[in-house]
Amino acid sequence: MSETSGPDGAFAIGNDEQYRPVQAVGDQRVPVSGPEGAALLACHAARPLGDFYWGPVVVVVHGALRDSDRYLASAQHAARLAGSDALIVAPQFLADPDRAAGLPEGVLYWEIEGWKGGYPALGPAALSSFAAMDNLLAHVAPAPGHDPDVVVFGNSAGGQFVNRYAAVGRGPSALGSRGLRVRFVVSNPSTYLYFDRDRPVPVPDGAHVNDWRYGFDGAPGYVDADARRSLERYLGRDVTIVLGALDNDGGSLLLEVSPAAMAQGANRFDRGVRYDQHVRALARAAGLPARHRLIQLAGVGHTAGDVLAAAAVREIVFG
């Protein structure tokens, strides 16, 4: 990985905040397996995950603080507003600092930045966080017949995860082969995965602007396609980008400020608008359809609960 392995204010504002151990570890487990071994993904969920569920299913991915319990609570509140009985699952991508509080046996944990980009876990098996999501989707997949059957929502660092997973994830195609539709909702991420080497903002040191997570250089082993093929896959999926119009502070907590991040724009709102333009321009140049949606929420900032509670987001997440 090219990202910092410890708190670094040159990487993100207030970066030490995400190095604090979590307050609560998810009380449910989803088995994850692959060529690298087998382990467990911690989760919070609205109901037990052991039984088959007829659907629909909403997966909510936490931000940098890994507070999946709070994300579950926010999603449950939004579901009540929408009158939805969807199964809500909040996976928890634990990190190395969380071991200080003691992790349950067999539970996966990653580097602080590793889980956001599909890197292998530090233990107990070197499983990609994207492979963990593949396994989770297979585990909770409902019966087909909903529109969509599964929604994967992520805010902030969770939005980063969902943006990249929508481009390179394998699980959605596996569900598609079973007649299940998957929708991705990418909310307020700090950075995005670009599909070429051009960036909208010149930076003094652009040597690493196309490193993985920002581009495709040095992608982890999970990634099985180049930028062009991944763009085609991304455009073929049901993706909505949601931006809080007030999430425009260049000094916002945990906003990434490395050269690779600043090359994408000044703040989260600016970066989201520019990324939408990037994807649409590449689609036009390639003669590919671009059916993705961009939603700008007036009066809403960065908080996941406010985003999920917004009427326009409730409609696409809970129907």
C-alpha positions as semicolon CSV with decimal commas, in nm:
position;residue;x (nm);y (nm);z (nm)
1;M;0,000;0,000;0,000
2;S;0,112;0,354;-0,069
3;E;-0,102;0,515;0,202
4;T;0,036;0,627;0,535
5;S;0,060;0,359;0,805
6;G;0,010;0,604;1,092
7;P;-0,165;0,933;1,166
8;D;-0,043;1,193;0,915
9;G;-0,195;1,540;0,890
10;A;-0,056;1,572;0,537
11;F;-0,283;1,284;0,428
12;A;-0,613;1,391;0,585
13;I;-0,730;1,668;0,816
14;G;-0,750;1,544;1,175
15;N;-0,625;1,207;1,057
16;D;-0,557;1,085;1,412
17;E;-0,932;1,058;1,472
18;Q;-0,959;0,739;1,267
19;Y;-0,679;0,577;1,467
20;R;-0,893;0,562;1,781
21;P;-1,031;0,213;1,862
22;V;-1,399;0,160;1,794
23;Q;-1,644;0,178;2,084
24;A;-1,850;-0,122;1,975
25;V;-1,777;-0,433;1,769
26;G;-2,060;-0,577;1,564
27;D;-2,242;-0,858;1,742
28;Q;-2,313;-1,062;1,427
29;R;-2,073;-1,251;1,203
30;V;-2,070;-1,336;0,833
31;P;-1,833;-1,611;0,715
32;V;-1,580;-1,498;0,455
33;S;-1,366;-1,740;0,256
34;G;-1,135;-1,741;-0,041
35;P;-0,803;-1,884;-0,160
36;E;-0,633;-1,690;0,120
37;G;-0,827;-1,869;0,394
38;A;-1,142;-1,821;0,599
39;A;-1,245;-1,573;0,868
40;L;-1,543;-1,371;0,991
41;L;-1,673;-1,024;0,905
42;A;-1,820;-0,837;1,201
43;C;-2,159;-0,677;1,136
44;H;-2,440;-0,490;1,301
45;A;-2,782;-0,575;1,160
46;A;-3,148;-0,500;1,218
47;R;-3,229;-0,870;1,269
48;P;-3,041;-1,202;1,286
49;L;-2,856;-1,288;0,966
50;G;-2,877;-1,665;0,988
51;D;-3,216;-1,709;0,821
52;F;-3,310;-1,668;0,456
53;Y;-3,470;-1,331;0,391
54;W;-3,716;-1,251;0,115
55;G;-3,592;-0,894;0,083
56;P;-3,519;-0,624;-0,001
57;V;-3,177;-0,579;0,161
58;V;-2,991;-0,254;0,233
59;V;-2,619;-0,268;0,316
60;V;-2,479;0,049;0,477
61;V;-2,101;0,096;0,484
62;H;-1,959;0,308;0,765
63;G;-1,710;0,592;0,740
64;A;-1,349;0,620;0,856
65;L;-1,443;0,582;1,225
66;R;-1,581;0,231;1,157
67;D;-1,891;0,311;1,365
68;S;-2,123;0,063;1,198
69;D;-2,361;0,073;1,497
70;R;-2,432;0,441;1,434
71;Y;-2,475;0,381;1,062
72;L;-2,725;0,106;1,135
73;A;-2,922;0,338;1,363
74;S;-2,926;0,613;1,098
75;A;-3,044;0,370;0,832
76;Q;-3,316;0,232;1,061
77;H;-3,445;0,584;1,124
78;A;-3,456;0,654;0,748
79;A;-3,634;0,321;0,689
80;R;-3,902;0,415;0,942
81;L;-3,953;0,747;0,763
82;A;-3,986;0,557;0,435
83;G;-4,217;0,291;0,581
84;S;-3,972;0,019;0,473
85;D;-3,918;-0,321;0,634
86;A;-3,594;-0,388;0,443
87;L;-3,327;-0,595;0,611
88;I;-3,050;-0,348;0,702
89;V;-2,696;-0,476;0,745
90;A;-2,398;-0,265;0,851
91;P;-2,068;-0,450;0,796
92;Q;-1,777;-0,339;1,012
93;F;-1,434;-0,322;0,849
94;L;-1,226;-0,320;1,165
95;A;-0,870;-0,190;1,162
96;D;-0,541;-0,252;1,337
97;P;-0,601;0,007;1,615
98;D;-0,920;-0,176;1,714
99;R;-0,715;-0,466;1,844
100;A;-0,627;-0,252;2,147
101;A;-0,980;-0,300;2,276
102;G;-0,968;-0,674;2,202
103;L;-1,124;-0,827;1,894
104;P;-1,335;-1,144;1,894
105;E;-1,159;-1,454;1,768
106;G;-1,157;-1,499;1,393
107;V;-1,279;-1,147;1,308
108;L;-1,115;-0,972;1,013
109;Y;-0,924;-0,645;1,048
110;W;-0,736;-0,429;0,798
111;E;-0,496;-0,138;0,785
112;I;-0,666;0,197;0,848
113;E;-0,673;0,282;0,477
114;G;-0,662;-0,075;0,349
115;W;-1,028;-0,165;0,384
116;K;-1,133;0,139;0,179
117;G;-0,961;0,005;-0,131
118;G;-0,999;-0,370;-0,128
119;Y;-0,657;-0,449;0,017
120;P;-0,598;-0,779;0,199
121;A;-0,679;-0,797;0,570
122;L;-0,396;-0,801;0,821
123;G;-0,556;-1,100;0,990
124;P;-0,662;-1,361;1,060
125;A;-0,659;-1,432;0,682
126;A;-0,538;-1,203;0,402
127;L;-0,884;-1,158;0,252
128;S;-0,969;-0,846;0,052
129;S;-1,234;-0,616;0,196
130;F;-1,401;-0,641;-0,146
131;A;-1,404;-1,020;-0,116
132;A;-1,563;-0,973;0,225
133;M;-1,839;-0,768;0,061
134;D;-1,882;-1,038;-0,206
135;N;-1,936;-1,294;0,069
136;L;-2,172;-1,066;0,261
137;L;-2,390;-1,005;-0,045
138;A;-2,407;-1,378;-0,117
139;H;-2,496;-1,444;0,249
140;V;-2,784;-1,195;0,275
141;A;-2,913;-1,205;-0,084
142;P;-3,294;-1,214;-0,087
143;A;-3,534;-1,380;-0,324
144;P;-3,559;-1,186;-0,654
145;G;-3,854;-0,965;-0,735
146;H;-3,772;-0,627;-0,586
147;D;-3,658;-0,311;-0,762
148;P;-3,377;-0,320;-0,666
149;D;-3,323;-0,633;-0,459
150;V;-3,008;-0,508;-0,285
151;V;-2,884;-0,153;-0,220
152;V;-2,525;-0,087;-0,113
153;F;-2,496;0,259;0,045
154;G;-2,177;0,418;0,175
155;N;-2,107;0,764;0,316
156;S;-1,770;0,939;0,352
157;A;-1,501;0,665;0,361
158;G;-1,786;0,421;0,304
159;G;-1,865;0,618;-0,010
160;Q;-1,507;0,564;-0,122
161;F;-1,546;0,192;-0,065
162;V;-1,875;0,173;-0,257
163;N;-1,744;0,381;-0,548
164;R;-1,449;0,146;-0,598
165;Y;-1,648;-0,168;-0,533
166;A;-1,907;-0,064;-0,792
167;A;-1,625;-0,052;-1,048
168;V;-1,435;-0,370;-0,960
169;G;-1,656;-0,579;-0,731
170;R;-1,743;-0,932;-0,841
171;G;-2,032;-1,002;-0,607
172;P;-2,291;-0,790;-0,793
173;S;-2,235;-0,989;-1,113
174;A;-2,283;-1,313;-0,919
175;L;-2,613;-1,181;-0,785
176;G;-2,708;-1,065;-1,133
177;S;-2,670;-1,418;-1,262
178;R;-2,939;-1,514;-1,009
179;G;-3,176;-1,243;-1,133
180;L;-3,100;-1,002;-0,848
181;R;-3,057;-0,628;-0,910
182;V;-2,799;-0,434;-0,710
183;R;-2,797;-0,056;-0,668
184;F;-2,500;0,147;-0,542
185;V;-2,536;0,480;-0,361
186;V;-2,209;0,669;-0,320
187;S;-2,242;0,953;-0,069
188;N;-1,994;1,231;0,010
189;P;-1,663;1,045;-0,039
190;S;-1,335;1,226;0,005
191;T;-1,190;1,076;-0,314
192;Y;-1,294;0,868;-0,615
193;L;-1,153;0,604;-0,849
194;Y;-1,062;0,767;-1,182
195;F;-1,057;0,569;-1,505
196;D;-0,776;0,755;-1,684
197;R;-0,467;0,950;-1,585
198;D;-0,612;1,300;-1,632
199;R;-0,722;1,502;-1,328
200;P;-0,925;1,821;-1,315
201;V;-0,683;2,015;-1,090
202;P;-0,306;2,049;-1,144
203;V;-0,098;1,977;-0,832
204;P;0,272;2,046;-0,767
205;D;0,355;1,679;-0,713
206;G;0,142;1,465;-0,938
207;A;0,362;1,156;-0,931
208;H;0,108;0,947;-0,740
209;V;-0,227;1,083;-0,854
210;N;-0,302;0,758;-1,038
211;D;-0,200;0,524;-0,756
212;W;-0,468;0,274;-0,661
213;R;-0,774;0,412;-0,488
214;Y;-0,736;0,730;-0,701
215;G;-0,648;0,543;-1,022
216;F;-0,544;0,192;-1,123
217;D;-0,165;0,193;-1,073
218;G;-0,063;-0,077;-0,826
219;A;-0,414;-0,214;-0,776
220;P;-0,442;-0,501;-0,526
221;G;-0,475;-0,860;-0,639
222;Y;-0,854;-0,862;-0,611
223;V;-0,885;-0,620;-0,905
224;D;-0,923;-0,838;-1,214
225;A;-0,970;-0,579;-1,490
226;D;-0,791;-0,274;-1,631
227;A;-0,932;0,080;-1,622
228;R;-1,124;0,053;-1,951
229;R;-1,297;-0,274;-1,866
230;S;-1,371;-0,147;-1,518
231;L;-1,526;0,169;-1,664
232;E;-1,755;-0,044;-1,878
233;R;-1,857;-0,245;-1,573
234;Y;-1,910;0,070;-1,366
235;L;-2,127;0,232;-1,634
236;G;-2,331;-0,086;-1,664
237;R;-2,425;-0,078;-1,297
238;D;-2,697;0,118;-1,119
239;V;-2,499;0,396;-0,947
240;T;-2,610;0,719;-0,781
241;I;-2,372;0,978;-0,639
242;V;-2,519;1,186;-0,356
243;L;-2,357;1,513;-0,249
244;G;-2,451;1,728;0,045
245;A;-2,443;2,082;-0,093
246;L;-2,300;2,203;0,240
247;D;-2,016;1,948;0,234
248;N;-1,794;2,211;0,076
249;D;-1,547;2,292;0,354
250;G;-1,184;2,256;0,254
251;G;-1,096;2,214;0,622
252;S;-1,349;1,942;0,699
253;L;-1,252;1,664;0,939
254;L;-1,090;1,366;0,763
255;L;-1,097;1,533;0,423
256;E;-0,805;1,386;0,231
257;V;-0,555;1,656;0,135
258;S;-0,270;1,460;-0,024
259;P;-0,170;1,563;-0,379
260;A;-0,366;1,269;-0,521
261;A;-0,677;1,392;-0,340
262;M;-0,632;1,762;-0,416
263;A;-0,596;1,677;-0,786
264;Q;-0,963;1,575;-0,773
265;G;-1,090;1,908;-0,634
266;A;-1,095;2,142;-0,336
267;N;-1,353;1,968;-0,115
268;R;-1,597;1,676;-0,118
269;F;-1,873;1,859;-0,304
270;D;-1,636;1,995;-0,568
271;R;-1,476;1,654;-0,615
272;G;-1,811;1,484;-0,660
273;V;-1,927;1,726;-0,929
274;R;-1,596;1,696;-1,113
275;Y;-1,600;1,316;-1,090
276;D;-1,948;1,299;-1,241
277;Q;-1,819;1,511;-1,529
278;H;-1,517;1,281;-1,565
279;V;-1,728;0,966;-1,592
280;R;-1,976;1,121;-1,836
281;A;-1,698;1,256;-2,058
282;L;-1,530;0,915;-2,078
283;A;-1,864;0,753;-2,155
284;R;-1,927;0,995;-2,442
285;A;-1,578;0,944;-2,582
286;A;-1,621;0,567;-2,572
287;G;-1,975;0,572;-2,711
288;L;-2,108;0,414;-2,391
289;P;-2,434;0,505;-2,218
290;A;-2,408;0,701;-1,891
291;R;-2,728;0,648;-1,694
292;H;-2,589;0,725;-1,350
293;R;-2,759;0,981;-1,129
294;L;-2,612;1,276;-0,941
295;I;-2,819;1,411;-0,652
296;Q;-2,729;1,736;-0,478
297;L;-2,896;1,780;-0,140
298;A;-2,964;2,143;-0,050
299;G;-2,916;2,220;0,318
300;V;-2,737;1,891;0,388
301;G;-2,371;1,850;0,483
302;H;-2,155;1,547;0,547
303;T;-2,347;1,352;0,813
304;A;-2,473;1,009;0,702
305;G;-2,793;1,037;0,906
306;D;-2,894;1,360;0,731
307;V;-2,816;1,212;0,390
308;L;-3,016;0,894;0,452
309;A;-3,312;1,088;0,593
310;A;-3,337;1,314;0,287
311;A;-3,648;1,233;0,082
312;A;-3,459;1,190;-0,246
313;V;-3,219;0,942;-0,087
314;R;-3,490;0,749;0,100
315;E;-3,661;0,696;-0,234
316;I;-3,361;0,536;-0,404
317;V;-3,246;0,340;-0,097
318;F;-3,577;0,221;0,050
319;G;-3,824;0,271;-0,236
